Amino acid sequence: MNLRLRDDQQDALKVRAEEEGRSMHAIVLQAIDRYLEQEADRETVSRLGAKYAKHHADLLRRLGE
């Protein structure tokens, strides 16, 4: 896989890596991990929300009245 960044992205990433004393590679990997975790959490919340909305539909309807 190749990752092509715009010049401004690469420059900002290089500056951030230097400030943190880390490699650009390590920062990109961390960003990918965070994204994947966030999306998994979002899917879990959505799935559980739908489950409990269905399970408690009558209560939610009454609360909305």
Secondary structure as UniProt FT lines:
FT   HELIX           7..20
FT   HELIX           24..55
FT   HELIX           57..64
//
